């Protein structure tokens, strides 16, 4: 019954029926549940541009950090549907929330800071992200998919993951014949685009944000469109009291697409002091990271 009420709540949020929303909440509708359409009532209201509904749902305790099945935030979904005023209002109401979408000023500043930190930590100059690629990520004008080198494919993948645009990352950067293995917390094997979507949902079930620390990356080109990449990373989330200290991913890239991905990470439901975690993963926080 609660799921049925939640479906009705999302439908009411989309059309802006405040009276029905209040009634359904009183009847026990789960205010932050994803309905059969895989979006929460808050997402539905934000995409529809119903500011009064967004305010009501937030006042009633709606969770603004929940992602949809594709790993997208309510802010991204609002921006995708042309509701920039809703997205900005959500950001303003939650000043401590990490905003990753560069279509908002705070998101652009965050993404630039992330890539500055990445550039500082990647020791091999030939493996560092291209500054022109960062500008393309921020502008949204990514250019053609064909004839990209392994570095651009990998760093675009990283950028779109940080932003939270997983659907575009899958479309542009992953082969339809992808083979992926996730070790550590999940120990699962996935194939193709449907497989990567499943793995993303699992990832965000444990790691609610995209703010992770790249410690080192090595990119090697084998020809114009092929190469391999290995990345060392960690995750430190004081708000949710979780951490990852053993993150390491390896990619095989052919014809400008990721064809094989091996990922290892163990999500720990604890939080050690930051200095010991950063020492363990080899991360040196900069001013932008603190």
C-alpha angles and dihedrals in degrees: 000000000000090000091051091051089049091053090051090046092056091048091051091048091054094053094039099242101162096177093054091046091055091047093050092048089052088051092056104264111168101246097203100035121122108238130215088285088058096242130105123237088254091055091049092050093046094050090049092049095239100153096175090055092048090053093048093049092049090048088053091053104264112174109244094190099062115114129213122245089276094054095256124144127226089249092056092046091050091050092047088057095049095256098130092150090058092047092050092047090053091050092048093049092051104041093168094055116106108244111204104171110100091209085082118062092236090051093050091050091049094049093049090050091050092053092046088055092046092050090051093051100044103086100190109079093209090056097052119108117266111250090219089058090054090054090050090052091051094046094043091230098120098166129217122345096217127087097015119149122239093258094056092046092050097044093045087052090052092047094050090047091052091047091047097239097135097156091058091044091054093046096048106030111029127076116233085232093055118154114201133180122192115195132183113036097019111023093198137142122219135185134201130347094311089054094053090049090054092048092050091053089051091048094053091045085068105024108044097185135049093223103115131146121246106208100181140347131194118197122188124185117211094181138338097297103017136074147114135255135197120193131188116204146163138197128214119180116173093177094059096029096235136122143181120207102165102055114147127154131185126196134193112203124195128172091357093304134102104245100169129028127179115187129182125186137139116209110216119201093217139073122227120192110287096240093058092046093049091047090051094052095036096242122152110199115221126204089270090056097050 
